[in-house]
Amino acid sequence: MLLPALALLCTTLTLALAQGPPQTQPKTIIIDTDIYSDVDDLGALAIANILSNFGLAELKGVVVSTGSEYGALAVDAVNTYYGNGHVKIGAIRPLTQDTFVDRWGWTLGEYASKVAHHFPRALRNATETPNPVTLYREILADAAVNSLTIISIGFLTNLADLLESGMDEISPATGADLISYKVAELVVMGGNYPSGWEYNFAGVDPNVAHRVISNWPKNVPITYSGYELGSQIWTGQHLAQEASADSPVLAAYQWYGDRCNTTLKSYDPVTVLYGFLGLGGWAELGLPPMFEYANADGYNSVNAVDGINTWVEDASVRNQHWLRLRPDITVSDVEEVLNRLLVQSPHVVEGRQGGIIEDLLRSQLRI
């Protein structure tokens, strides 16, 4: 239980915040999402916006790996809601007007087109967006060396295309070189650890996942947030009671959930939480670290045919890790932090990290 740590750190944070936000340059983030079917992509994007507004990192761009035009428009609606309509978006081509249909259980609803059409947005049409590789290359070309974190919470199509891209008018460097020079870490929601089947790797195009994982530059760390981690963490329970009535997160979760059930597994929100805070960035929220690496060395191997991943023990490979909860952290601890972020107002001002602590204390953590 985190209550003693929260109470102890709340006073310290209050004093620190009175002096203003830290002057250090926050790391920059690109999110690569398959927003279209599962609504936890939208929840993860909301959390990214909140953490960016807190000044913990800068959300620099969002690229979409699914072809429906409603993906990019829903992304922009969420960003706009949180005051970040300026964040650049890249959308894969060709664009379609497809909408999600739950052909597995016939219980889940479509949300992306509804969010796109019922909430204000800065983007008029998805055709105004560049393709993902162009946006990736533009952001990477302008970035400082070893400064950018990519968080992948969907299919790895865009990353495969970036990795295999050649020099162009944007940069004389290849995609692989830009990644090697500019990316500090790739965080991937994908795989099942130490081995197994997971949809982002295996569900649509296993060969894409195989190409990215096999050919990723060896000097750039990869951290995996697997199925086994996100499947045990359930969030969204408090949206109806605590989110603003005008929240696109509340609306999307209600449209998607079976008979407005908003309690869902949290594969992507967990991944974004780690992507922004890493192993040691939790002090900014007044919280102890929640994740640790489950391995010391080795690498991930993805089968190009069936997408099943297997962790291979190899003491010579030290740049790949998969996540687990620290022994002193419970599933409920992580759920509570994510839930507080999901219901945060878009009017949170930069530097108000302590507001999460106040909210957690007022809620008595519910754990």
N, C-alpha and C positions, 0 to 999 in steps of 0.2 A: 504494500500500500504506500502511495506517494505522499499522503497528507503531511507527515512530519517534515519531509524535505521541502514541500511546498510552503508550509508555514515559515520554516527557517529562512528560505530564500526570498520570500515576498518582501520583507523589509529591505533586504540588500538591493533587490531590483528597483524598489521605489526610490531609493537614494540615487541609484545609478541612472534611472530614467529622468530624474530631475535635472541631471546634467546634460541631457540630450542624447540622441542616438550615437552609437560608436562612429568614429571617423574613418575606420578601416573600410576599404573598398569591398563591397559584397561580391561574392562569386556570381557569375552569370549562368543562366539556365536556359536550355531549350528542351521543351517537352514534345515527344513524338507519340501521338495517340491514335488509336483506332476508334475514336468516339463515333458511335453509330448505334450499337446494340446495347451492351452492358452499360448501365448508367454510372458505374463507379469511375469511369473515365471523367465524367463531368464533375463528380465529387472530388476527384483528385485535382482537377483543374481549379476548382474553387479553393482548395487548400493551398495550391501553389500561388494563387492570387493573394490570399490572406498573408501567407508567409513573405511574399514579395513586398506587400504593403507594410509589413513590419520592418522591412529593411534587412531581413536575414539573408536575402539573395535577390538578384534581379531577374525577373522573368523576361527573357530577351525575345523569345519566339516560340511559336507552337506550330508543328507540322502534323498533318493529318494523313494517315495511311489507308483510309477507306474512301471510296470514290463518290459517295453521296455528297451533293453540294450542301446538305444540311449539317454535315459535320463541321465544316469551316464556319458556317453561319452560327451554329450553336456555340462553338468556341468563342466567337467574337461577342455573342450576347453575354456569355459568362464574364469574359474579360471586361466588357463595357460596364456590367453591373458593379464590378469591383473598382471601377475607375481606371481601367487599364485598356481602354479601347485602342490605344496607340500600339499595343504589342503586335508585332508582325505575325502573319499566319501564312503558311504554305499548304496548298491542297493538291493531292495527287490527281493526275489526269488519266483517262477522261472523266469529267464530272457527270454524274447522273442525278436523277431525282428519286432514286430508290429510297424507300423507308423500311425500317426494320419490321420483320414479322417473326414471332417466336414459333418456329416450326418444330422445336423440340418438345416443349411442354404445353404450348398454347395458353400460357398464363401471363406472360410478361408483355408490357405495352411499349409502344413507340414513343420516344420523347424528343429526339433531335429536331425534327421539323417543327414541333410545337414550341420548343424553346426558341428556335430561330424566328418564328412568326409572332410570338406573343411577348417578346421582351425586346427592349431597345437595343440596337447594335450600331456600331460605327461602319461596318462593312455592308455595302448595299447589295453586292452580289458576289458569290464565290468565284466567279470568273475574274475578279479583280486581284485575286491572290496569285503570287508566283507559284511554280511547282516546288515541292519540298527540297529538291537538290539545289535549286537556285538559291532559296532562302538559307539553307544550311551553308552553302559556300559563301554567301555574302556575309553572314554573321561570323563565320569562322575566319574569313579573310581580314575582317576588321578587329577581331579579338586579340587580346594580348596573349603571349605565349603561356600555355598551360593554365588557362584561366576559365575554361568553359566546362560545365557539367551537362551532359545529355542524359535525360531521363526518358527511357523508352517504356511506355505502358500499353503497347499494342504490337501489331505485326512489325517485323524488322525490314519491311520492303524499302522504306525510305533510306534506312541506314545502309542497306546493301547497294542501293543506287549511288549514294554518296561515296561509299568506300571505293566503288568501281568507276567513279567519275574522273575524267581527265582534265587537263589544264584548259582554261577558257578565258574569256574577257574579264571575268571576275578575279581570277587569280592564276598565276603561272604554275601553281602547285597542283598536284593531283589530289583527289579526295583523301586518299590514304595519307598523304603527306600533311594535309591540313589537319586531319585528325591527330596525327602523331605530334605535331607542333603545338596545336591550340587546345586540345581537349585534355582536361585534368582527370576526368572519370566518366565512364559510361555506366549508368545504373539501369538495369534491365528487369522489368517484371516479366519473367519467362522461365520456364523449366520447373522441374519438381525435384527436390534434392534429398538425398544424394543422387537419385535417379528416378525417372518416371516420365509420364506423358502430361503435357500441359498445352492449352489451346493456342497461346500466342506463338509457340514454336511449331506445334504439330497440326493445328486445326485447319489451316488454309494452304500454306506453302512451306513445307519443312525445309526445302532446299535454300530458301532465303535465310532462315535462321542458321542453317549450317554454314552458309557462305560468310555471314557476318561474324559468327563466333569463331570460325576457323581462321579467318583472315584479318581479324582485328589487330592493329599494331601492338606488338608485344610490350612497348613501353607505356601504354595507356591502361590504367587499371579498369577492370570490369567488376562490378558488384551485382550479384543476382539476388532478387527478391522473388522467392519461389512460391509455387502453389501452396505448399505445405505451411507457409507463413501466413499469407493473406487469407486462406480459407478458414482459419480459426479466429479471425478478428472480424466482428460484426459491428457495423455502425449505421447511423441514420435513424436510430430509435427515437431521438428527441426532436427531429425536424419539425413535426406537426405542432409540437407544444412550444418550441423555442425559436424557430427560425422566423424571420420577418415574412409577413404575408406576401410581399412582392419578391421573394427569393426564387430565382430560377432553379436553385438546388432543391428546395422543397417541392416545387412544381414537377421537376424532372423525376425525382424519386417517386412521387405519387403517381405520375403517369406510367412509369416503368413497372413499379411493384405490383404484385398480384393483389388486386382489390385494395390498392393504395398502401400496401405494406411497404414501409420505407426501410426496414431492417435488412441489410444486405452484407454479403462478404466484401472484404475491403482490400483486394489485391492491389489495386492502383493507388488508393490513398496511402497505404503503408509505404509503397515504393516512393511516392513523392515526398512523404515525410522524411524518409532517410535521405533522399536525394538532396533536399534542402539543408538538412541538419547534420548529415553524416554520422559518424560514431561519436564525435565529441562536441557538436555545436549546440547541445541542449541547455547549456548555462544561460544562453540568451533568453530562454523561456523560463528560467528558474527551475529546470527539471534535471534529474540525473539522466545519464545516457540510457537508452532503451534497447539498442541493438548491439550485437557483436558479431564478428566473423565466426562461422562454424568450422572453418578449415584454416590451416596454416599455409598450405601450398596445394598444388594440383591445378587442373583445368577442366573446363566443361567441354564435353564432346556431344555434338548434336547429330543424330542420324539424318542424312539428307533425304531419306525415303519416308520414314514414319515420324520423324521429329522427336523421337524419344531421346532424352538427354541422359548422359551418364557422367558422373564425376570421376575423373581419372587421377589417381594419386601420382604425383610427380614432384619431387623436392626441388627440381630445377625451375619450376614455374611458380612465380610469387605474385603475379599481378591480377589473379582472379580469386574472388571470394563469394561465398553465399552467406546470407544473413540468417540469424536466429535471434530470439529475445535473450537478453541477459538473464542470468539465473535469478536475480533479485527483482525482475520485472514480470508482472502478470499480464495476461491477455487483456484483462479489464483496465489496466493502467493505460495501455495503448489505445484501447477503444475510447476511453474517456478523453484523452487528448484530441483524437481525431473528431469525436463528436462535438467538442467545444469549438474546434475550428470550423466545422461544417455549418454551425449556426451563427458564426460571427457576422456582425453587421458589416456592410461594405464601407461604412463611414469610419472604421478604425483608422486612426492616423498613424503615420509612420513613427516608429519609436515606442508604440504602446504595447510592447511585448508583455508587460506586466498585467495587461488586461486578461490574458489567458489565465494567469495565476489567480486573479481576483475571481474570475468566473468559476474556476475549479474549486476554490475554497467555498464560494457561495453554494455550489452544488453539493458540497461535502463528498465530492468525487463519485458518489453513487457506486462505490465498489466495496 
